[in-house]
Amino acid sequence: MTGSLPNLTFKTDQGESINLSSLKNKVTLLAFWATWCGPCIAEIPELTGLVLDLDTTKFRVISIVVDDPNGEKSKIIKQNYGINYPILFAPNEDVYSAFGGIRALPTSFIVSPEGKYLDKIEGLMPPGYLKEKLSSLIKDTFEP
């Protein structure tokens, strides 16, 4: 996986717009998911835990829901699971091509503070995997 985040703008669940190419200065976990995807829903507690456990001055989670362009279903999921990170609404699955293709959900990208792709993670990972990987990356990135 090489390259930088695409110059795409998405609406958020807070009614704002975020351009992905502007996501700089922090390690970012960009998580693609769908409301119908069992493994995606199963991953939510780990993602919310990352926001609670890792230094949010150096790290952020941003999710992109691909099957709910108006946010109706994801709003309920956000309330039920206590999602504490932004949800962006993809207009359709055409967005997959901008990320070199997405073959499975969930799929997450780890992005450097400079906006460069560092890793692509397909499928549900074992508990603790993301925290360990991201903790190490944050330490290596921000500590001499």
Backbone as JSON Lines, residues from 0, in Angstrom:
{"i":0,"aa":"M","n":[0.84,-1.17,0.0],"ca":[0.0,0.0,0.0],"c":[0.89,1.23,0.0]}
{"i":1,"aa":"T","n":[0.77,2.03,-1.01],"ca":[1.53,3.27,-1.09],"c":[0.61,4.4,-1.48]}
{"i":2,"aa":"G","n":[1.09,5.6,-1.33],"ca":[0.31,6.76,-1.74],"c":[-0.25,7.52,-0.57]}
{"i":3,"aa":"S","n":[-1.07,8.51,-0.91],"ca":[-1.67,9.4,0.08],"c":[-3.18,9.29,0.05]}
{"i":4,"aa":"L","n":[-3.8,9.79,1.1],"ca":[-5.25,9.8,1.14],"c":[-5.8,10.59,-0.05]}
{"i":5,"aa":"P","n":[-6.9,10.12,-0.64],"ca":[-7.46,10.83,-1.79],"c":[-8.09,12.16,-1.39]}
{"i":6,"aa":"N","n":[-8.2,13.02,-2.36],"ca":[-8.82,14.32,-2.17],"c":[-10.33,14.16,-2.33]}
{"i":7,"aa":"L","n":[-10.96,13.55,-1.33],"ca":[-12.4,13.32,-1.33],"c":[-13.01,13.97,-0.1]}
{"i":8,"aa":"T","n":[-14.19,14.55,-0.28],"ca":[-14.9,15.18,0.83],"c":[-16.15,14.39,1.15]}
{"i":9,"aa":"F","n":[-16.36,14.15,2.45],"ca":[-17.52,13.41,2.94],"c":[-18.26,14.24,3.97]}
{"i":10,"aa":"K","n":[-19.56,14.04,4.04],"ca":[-20.36,14.6,5.13],"c":[-20.18,13.72,6.36]}
{"i":11,"aa":"T","n":[-20.22,14.35,7.54],"ca":[-20.09,13.61,8.8],"c":[-21.46,13.47,9.46]}
{"i":12,"aa":"D","n":[-21.48,12.64,10.49],"ca":[-22.71,12.47,11.26],"c":[-23.04,13.72,12.07]}
{"i":13,"aa":"Q","n":[-22.12,14.67,12.14],"ca":[-22.36,15.94,12.83],"c":[-22.75,17.05,11.85]}
{"i":14,"aa":"G","n":[-22.93,16.7,10.56],"ca":[-23.35,17.67,9.56],"c":[-22.22,18.49,8.98]}
{"i":15,"aa":"E","n":[-20.98,18.15,9.32],"ca":[-19.82,18.87,8.8],"c":[-19.32,18.16,7.54]}
{"i":16,"aa":"S","n":[-18.34,18.75,6.9],"ca":[-17.66,18.12,5.77],"c":[-16.2,17.92,6.15]}
{"i":17,"aa":"I","n":[-15.66,16.76,5.78],"ca":[-14.25,16.47,6.01],"c":[-13.63,16.04,4.69]}
{"i":18,"aa":"N","n":[-12.52,16.69,4.33],"ca":[-11.76,16.26,3.17],"c":[-10.64,15.35,3.68]}
{"i":19,"aa":"L","n":[-10.61,14.14,3.17],"ca":[-9.63,13.17,3.66],"c":[-8.19,13.63,3.5]}
{"i":20,"aa":"S","n":[-7.9,14.35,2.43],"ca":[-6.52,14.79,2.21],"c":[-6.07,15.8,3.26]}
{"i":21,"aa":"S","n":[-7.0,16.33,4.05],"ca":[-6.63,17.29,5.09],"c":[-6.34,16.61,6.43]}
{"i":22,"aa":"L","n":[-6.49,15.31,6.5],"ca":[-6.26,14.59,7.76],"c":[-4.76,14.43,8.0]}
{"i":23,"aa":"K","n":[-4.19,15.39,8.66],"ca":[-2.75,15.41,8.91],"c":[-2.48,15.55,10.41]}
{"i":24,"aa":"N","n":[-1.22,15.45,10.78],"ca":[-0.72,15.73,12.13],"c":[-1.02,14.65,13.17]}
{"i":25,"aa":"K","n":[-1.77,13.63,12.82],"ca":[-2.05,12.53,13.74],"c":[-1.99,11.22,12.96]}
{"i":26,"aa":"V","n":[-1.69,10.14,13.66],"ca":[-1.88,8.81,13.09],"c":[-3.39,8.61,13.0]}
{"i":27,"aa":"T","n":[-3.86,8.17,11.85],"ca":[-5.3,8.0,11.63],"c":[-5.61,6.56,11.28]}
{"i":28,"aa":"L","n":[-6.63,6.02,11.93],"ca":[-7.2,4.74,11.54],"c":[-8.49,5.06,10.81]}
{"i":29,"aa":"L","n":[-8.5,4.78,9.51],"ca":[-9.66,5.04,8.66],"c":[-10.37,3.71,8.43]}
{"i":30,"aa":"A","n":[-11.54,3.56,9.04],"ca":[-12.23,2.27,9.07],"c":[-13.48,2.28,8.18]}
{"i":31,"aa":"F","n":[-13.47,1.44,7.15],"ca":[-14.63,1.27,6.28],"c":[-15.53,0.19,6.86]}
{"i":32,"aa":"W","n":[-16.84,0.44,6.86],"ca":[-17.79,-0.51,7.41],"c":[-19.17,-0.33,6.76]}
{"i":33,"aa":"A","n":[-20.06,-1.27,7.07],"ca":[-21.44,-1.2,6.61],"c":[-22.36,-1.59,7.76]}
{"i":34,"aa":"T","n":[-23.56,-1.04,7.75],"ca":[-24.49,-1.31,8.84],"c":[-24.97,-2.76,8.85]}
{"i":35,"aa":"W","n":[-24.91,-3.44,7.72],"ca":[-25.36,-4.84,7.63],"c":[-24.25,-5.83,7.98]}
{"i":36,"aa":"C","n":[-23.04,-5.35,8.2],"ca":[-21.85,-6.19,8.34],"c":[-21.62,-6.58,9.8]}
{"i":37,"aa":"G","n":[-21.86,-7.84,10.13],"ca":[-21.67,-8.33,11.49],"c":[-20.27,-8.1,12.04]}
{"i":38,"aa":"P","n":[-19.21,-8.47,11.29],"ca":[-17.85,-8.21,11.78],"c":[-17.57,-6.72,11.98]}
{"i":39,"aa":"C","n":[-18.17,-5.87,11.16],"ca":[-17.97,-4.42,11.33],"c":[-18.57,-3.95,12.65]}
{"i":40,"aa":"I","n":[-19.76,-4.44,12.96],"ca":[-20.42,-4.07,14.22],"c":[-19.61,-4.63,15.39]}
{"i":41,"aa":"A","n":[-19.1,-5.85,15.23],"ca":[-18.3,-6.47,16.29],"c":[-17.01,-5.68,16.56]}
{"i":42,"aa":"E","n":[-16.51,-4.95,15.58],"ca":[-15.28,-4.18,15.72],"c":[-15.49,-2.86,16.46]}
{"i":43,"aa":"I","n":[-16.71,-2.37,16.52],"ca":[-16.99,-1.05,17.1],"c":[-16.46,-0.91,18.53]}
{"i":44,"aa":"P","n":[-16.71,-1.87,19.44],"ca":[-16.17,-1.68,20.8],"c":[-14.66,-1.51,20.84]}
{"i":45,"aa":"E","n":[-13.94,-2.22,19.98],"ca":[-12.48,-2.04,19.96],"c":[-12.11,-0.65,19.45]}
{"i":46,"aa":"L","n":[-12.81,-0.16,18.44],"ca":[-12.52,1.18,17.91],"c":[-12.82,2.25,18.94]}
{"i":47,"aa":"T","n":[-13.95,2.13,19.64],"ca":[-14.26,3.12,20.67],"c":[-13.24,3.03,21.81]}
{"i":48,"aa":"G","n":[-12.76,1.83,22.1],"ca":[-11.72,1.66,23.11],"c":[-10.41,2.32,22.73]}
{"i":49,"aa":"L","n":[-10.07,2.28,21.45],"ca":[-8.85,2.94,20.97],"c":[-8.9,4.44,21.27]}
{"i":50,"aa":"V","n":[-10.06,5.04,21.02],"ca":[-10.22,6.48,21.27],"c":[-10.05,6.78,22.75]}
{"i":51,"aa":"L","n":[-10.52,5.88,23.61],"ca":[-10.41,6.08,25.05],"c":[-9.0,5.81,25.57]}
{"i":52,"aa":"D","n":[-8.32,4.83,24.96],"ca":[-7.04,4.35,25.5],"c":[-5.8,5.02,24.92]}
{"i":53,"aa":"L","n":[-5.88,5.51,23.7],"ca":[-4.7,6.08,23.05],"c":[-4.75,7.61,23.13]}
{"i":54,"aa":"D","n":[-3.61,8.24,22.97],"ca":[-3.47,9.69,23.08],"c":[-4.1,10.36,21.85]}
{"i":55,"aa":"T","n":[-5.28,10.97,22.05],"ca":[-6.0,11.55,20.92],"c":[-5.38,12.86,20.42]}
{"i":56,"aa":"T","n":[-4.31,13.32,21.06],"ca":[-3.57,14.43,20.47],"c":[-2.64,13.92,19.36]}
{"i":57,"aa":"K","n":[-2.45,12.6,19.32],"ca":[-1.56,11.98,18.33],"c":[-2.27,10.95,17.45]}
{"i":58,"aa":"F","n":[-3.53,10.66,17.77],"ca":[-4.24,9.57,17.11],"c":[-5.72,9.89,16.98]}
{"i":59,"aa":"R","n":[-6.33,9.37,15.89],"ca":[-7.78,9.5,15.72],"c":[-8.32,8.3,14.95]}
{"i":60,"aa":"V","n":[-9.57,8.01,15.17],"ca":[-10.33,7.03,14.39],"c":[-11.36,7.82,13.59]}
{"i":61,"aa":"I","n":[-11.46,7.49,12.33],"ca":[-12.52,8.03,11.48],"c":[-13.11,6.85,10.73]}
{"i":62,"aa":"S","n":[-14.44,6.74,10.75],"ca":[-15.07,5.63,10.03],"c":[-15.82,6.16,8.82]}
{"i":63,"aa":"I","n":[-15.91,5.29,7.82],"ca":[-16.67,5.6,6.61],"c":[-17.69,4.48,6.43]}
{"i":64,"aa":"V","n":[-18.96,4.83,6.57],"ca":[-20.03,3.85,6.37],"c":[-20.42,3.89,4.89]}
{"i":65,"aa":"V","n":[-20.47,2.72,4.26],"ca":[-20.63,2.67,2.81],"c":[-22.05,2.34,2.35]}
{"i":66,"aa":"D","n":[-22.96,2.04,3.29],"ca":[-24.3,1.65,2.86],"c":[-25.4,2.52,3.46]}
{"i":67,"aa":"D","n":[-25.05,3.67,3.98],"ca":[-26.01,4.5,4.71],"c":[-25.76,5.97,4.4]}
{"i":68,"aa":"P","n":[-25.98,6.4,3.13],"ca":[-25.58,7.75,2.73],"c":[-26.29,8.86,3.5]}
{"i":69,"aa":"N","n":[-27.44,8.58,4.1],"ca":[-28.16,9.6,4.86],"c":[-27.99,9.47,6.36]}
{"i":70,"aa":"G","n":[-27.31,8.41,6.81],"ca":[-27.0,8.25,8.21],"c":[-28.13,7.73,9.09]}
{"i":71,"aa":"E","n":[-29.2,7.27,8.5],"ca":[-30.35,6.82,9.3],"c":[-30.02,5.58,10.12]}
{"i":72,"aa":"K","n":[-29.42,4.58,9.51],"ca":[-29.1,3.34,10.23],"c":[-27.91,3.53,11.16]}
{"i":73,"aa":"S","n":[-26.89,4.24,10.7],"ca":[-25.69,4.41,11.52],"c":[-25.95,5.27,12.75]}
{"i":74,"aa":"K","n":[-26.94,6.16,12.7],"ca":[-27.29,6.96,13.87],"c":[-27.75,6.06,15.02]}
{"i":75,"aa":"I","n":[-28.54,5.06,14.69],"ca":[-29.02,4.11,15.7],"c":[-27.85,3.29,16.24]}
{"i":76,"aa":"I","n":[-26.99,2.83,15.34],"ca":[-25.82,2.04,15.76],"c":[-24.91,2.89,16.65]}
{"i":77,"aa":"K","n":[-24.72,4.16,16.28],"ca":[-23.88,5.06,17.09],"c":[-24.43,5.16,18.51]}
{"i":78,"aa":"Q","n":[-25.72,5.33,18.64],"ca":[-26.34,5.43,19.96],"c":[-26.22,4.12,20.74]}
{"i":79,"aa":"N","n":[-26.5,3.01,20.08],"ca":[-26.49,1.71,20.76],"c":[-25.1,1.27,21.2]}
{"i":80,"aa":"Y","n":[-24.06,1.66,20.45],"ca":[-22.71,1.2,20.73],"c":[-21.8,2.29,21.3]}
{"i":81,"aa":"G","n":[-22.33,3.49,21.49],"ca":[-21.53,4.57,22.07],"c":[-20.35,4.97,21.21]}
{"i":82,"aa":"I","n":[-20.54,5.02,19.9],"ca":[-19.44,5.39,19.0],"c":[-18.96,6.8,19.36]}
{"i":83,"aa":"N","n":[-17.66,6.94,19.59],"ca":[-17.05,8.19,20.04],"c":[-16.07,8.77,19.01]}
{"i":84,"aa":"Y","n":[-16.28,8.44,17.76],"ca":[-15.44,8.94,16.67],"c":[-16.35,9.34,15.51]}
{"i":85,"aa":"P","n":[-15.86,10.17,14.6],"ca":[-16.7,10.62,13.49],"c":[-17.08,9.48,12.54]}
{"i":86,"aa":"I","n":[-18.29,9.57,12.04],"ca":[-18.77,8.67,10.99],"c":[-18.94,9.53,9.74]}
{"i":87,"aa":"L","n":[-18.27,9.12,8.66],"ca":[-18.42,9.79,7.38],"c":[-19.33,8.94,6.51]}
{"i":88,"aa":"F","n":[-20.11,9.6,5.68],"ca":[-21.07,8.9,4.83],"c":[-20.58,8.85,3.38]}
{"i":89,"aa":"A","n":[-20.25,7.64,2.92],"ca":[-19.87,7.47,1.51],"c":[-21.14,7.5,0.67]}
{"i":90,"aa":"P","n":[-21.12,8.22,-0.43],"ca":[-22.32,8.29,-1.25],"c":[-22.69,6.93,-1.86]}
{"i":91,"aa":"N","n":[-21.68,6.11,-2.12],"ca":[-21.9,4.76,-2.65],"c":[-20.56,4.01,-2.62]}
{"i":92,"aa":"E","n":[-20.6,2.77,-3.05],"ca":[-19.4,1.95,-3.0],"c":[-18.37,2.31,-4.07]}
{"i":93,"aa":"D","n":[-18.67,3.26,-4.93],"ca":[-17.69,3.72,-5.92],"c":[-16.44,4.27,-5.24]}
{"i":94,"aa":"V","n":[-16.57,4.69,-4.0],"ca":[-15.44,5.23,-3.25],"c":[-14.34,4.19,-3.08]}
{"i":95,"aa":"Y","n":[-14.68,2.92,-3.16],"ca":[-13.69,1.85,-3.0],"c":[-12.5,2.01,-3.94]}
{"i":96,"aa":"S","n":[-12.77,2.4,-5.18],"ca":[-11.69,2.5,-6.16],"c":[-10.65,3.55,-5.78]}
{"i":97,"aa":"A","n":[-11.07,4.6,-5.07],"ca":[-10.13,5.64,-4.65],"c":[-9.14,5.12,-3.61]}
{"i":98,"aa":"F","n":[-9.44,3.95,-3.05],"ca":[-8.56,3.35,-2.04],"c":[-7.9,2.08,-2.55]}
{"i":99,"aa":"G","n":[-7.81,1.95,-3.86],"ca":[-7.14,0.8,-4.44],"c":[-7.96,-0.48,-4.39]}
{"i":100,"aa":"G","n":[-9.25,-0.34,-4.14],"ca":[-10.14,-1.49,-4.07],"c":[-10.28,-2.0,-2.65]}
{"i":101,"aa":"I","n":[-11.49,-2.29,-2.27],"ca":[-11.79,-2.86,-0.97],"c":[-12.57,-4.14,-1.22]}
{"i":102,"aa":"R","n":[-11.97,-5.27,-0.77],"ca":[-12.57,-6.57,-1.07],"c":[-13.39,-7.13,0.07]}
{"i":103,"aa":"A","n":[-13.23,-6.59,1.26],"ca":[-13.91,-7.13,2.43],"c":[-14.24,-5.98,3.39]}
{"i":104,"aa":"L","n":[-15.22,-6.21,4.21],"ca":[-15.54,-5.27,5.28],"c":[-15.49,-6.03,6.59]}
{"i":105,"aa":"P","n":[-14.99,-5.46,7.64],"ca":[-14.37,-4.13,7.67],"c":[-13.0,-4.13,7.0]}
{"i":106,"aa":"T","n":[-12.63,-2.99,6.45],"ca":[-11.28,-2.75,5.98],"c":[-10.83,-1.42,6.57]}
{"i":107,"aa":"S","n":[-9.65,-1.41,7.14],"ca":[-9.11,-0.19,7.74],"c":[-7.76,0.15,7.13]}
{"i":108,"aa":"F","n":[-7.49,1.42,7.08],"ca":[-6.2,1.92,6.63],"c":[-5.56,2.67,7.77]}
{"i":109,"aa":"I","n":[-4.3,2.41,8.0],"ca":[-3.52,3.19,8.96],"c":[-2.77,4.22,8.14]}
{"i":110,"aa":"V","n":[-2.91,5.49,8.56],"ca":[-2.38,6.6,7.8],"c":[-1.43,7.41,8.69]}
{"i":111,"aa":"S","n":[-0.31,7.79,8.13],"ca":[0.7,8.56,8.87],"c":[0.21,10.0,9.11]}
{"i":112,"aa":"P","n":[0.89,10.72,10.01],"ca":[0.55,12.13,10.22],"c":[0.76,12.99,8.97]}
{"i":113,"aa":"E","n":[1.48,12.48,8.0],"ca":[1.67,13.2,6.73],"c":[0.6,12.83,5.71]}
{"i":114,"aa":"G","n":[-0.34,11.96,6.06],"ca":[-1.41,11.58,5.14],"c":[-1.04,10.44,4.21]}
{"i":115,"aa":"K","n":[0.02,9.7,4.52],"ca":[0.48,8.58,3.67],"c":[-0.02,7.26,4.23]}
{"i":116,"aa":"Y","n":[-0.41,6.38,3.32],"ca":[-0.83,5.03,3.73],"c":[0.33,4.26,4.33]}
{"i":117,"aa":"L","n":[0.11,3.66,5.48],"ca":[1.11,2.82,6.11],"c":[0.73,1.35,6.08]}
{"i":118,"aa":"D","n":[-0.57,1.06,6.17],"ca":[-1.02,-0.33,6.22],"c":[-2.49,-0.41,5.84]}
{"i":119,"aa":"K","n":[-2.87,-1.56,5.32],"ca":[-4.27,-1.87,5.0],"c":[-4.6,-3.16,5.75]}
{"i":120,"aa":"I","n":[-5.69,-3.12,6.52],"ca":[-6.08,-4.26,7.34],"c":[-7.47,-4.7,6.89]}
{"i":121,"aa":"E","n":[-7.55,-5.91,6.34],"ca":[-8.82,-6.43,5.85],"c":[-9.4,-7.44,6.82]}
{"i":122,"aa":"G","n":[-10.67,-7.26,7.14],"ca":[-11.36,-8.2,8.01],"c":[-11.23,-7.83,9.48]}
{"i":123,"aa":"L","n":[-11.92,-8.6,10.3],"ca":[-11.92,-8.39,11.75],"c":[-10.65,-8.98,12.34]}
{"i":124,"aa":"M","n":[-9.94,-8.17,13.1],"ca":[-8.69,-8.61,13.73],"c":[-8.97,-9.13,15.15]}
{"i":125,"aa":"P","n":[-8.07,-9.95,15.68],"ca":[-8.23,-10.43,17.06],"c":[-8.22,-9.25,18.04]}
{"i":126,"aa":"P","n":[-8.92,-9.38,19.17],"ca":[-8.92,-8.32,20.16],"c":[-7.49,-7.93,20.55]}
{"i":127,"aa":"G","n":[-7.26,-6.63,20.64],"ca":[-5.95,-6.13,21.04],"c":[-4.97,-5.9,19.9]}
{"i":128,"aa":"Y","n":[-5.22,-6.49,18.74],"ca":[-4.3,-6.36,17.61],"c":[-4.11,-4.9,17.21]}
{"i":129,"aa":"L","n":[-5.22,-4.19,17.0],"ca":[-5.12,-2.8,16.55],"c":[-4.46,-1.92,17.61]}
{"i":130,"aa":"K","n":[-4.81,-2.12,18.87],"ca":[-4.23,-1.3,19.93],"c":[-2.72,-1.49,19.99]}
{"i":131,"aa":"E","n":[-2.27,-2.73,19.92],"ca":[-0.84,-3.0,19.97],"c":[-0.12,-2.37,18.78]}
{"i":132,"aa":"K","n":[-0.67,-2.57,17.58],"ca":[-0.06,-2.04,16.37],"c":[-0.01,-0.51,16.4]}
{"i":133,"aa":"L","n":[-1.12,0.1,16.77],"ca":[-1.19,1.56,16.77],"c":[-0.37,2.18,17.9]}
{"i":134,"aa":"S","n":[-0.36,1.57,19.06],"ca":[0.45,2.08,20.18],"c":[1.91,2.14,19.78]}
{"i":135,"aa":"S","n":[2.39,1.09,19.17],"ca":[3.78,1.02,18.72],"c":[4.06,2.09,17.67]}
{"i":136,"aa":"L","n":[3.16,2.23,16.72],"ca":[3.33,3.22,15.65],"c":[3.34,4.64,16.22]}
{"i":137,"aa":"I","n":[2.42,4.93,17.12],"ca":[2.36,6.26,17.72],"c":[3.66,6.56,18.47]}
{"i":138,"aa":"K","n":[4.13,5.59,19.23],"ca":[5.38,5.78,19.97],"c":[6.53,6.03,19.0]}
{"i":139,"aa":"D","n":[6.64,5.2,17.95],"ca":[7.73,5.35,16.99],"c":[7.65,6.66,16.23]}
{"i":140,"aa":"T","n":[6.44,7.15,16.0],"ca":[6.24,8.36,15.2],"c":[6.51,9.63,16.0]}
{"i":141,"aa":"F","n":[6.1,9.65,17.26],"ca":[6.14,10.88,18.03],"c":[7.21,10.95,19.09]}
{"i":142,"aa":"E","n":[7.87,9.84,19.37],"ca":[8.93,9.87,20.37],"c":[10.27,9.6,19.72]}
{"i":143,"aa":"P","n":[11.28,10.42,20.07],"ca":[12.6,10.25,19.41],"c":[13.28,8.95,19.8]}
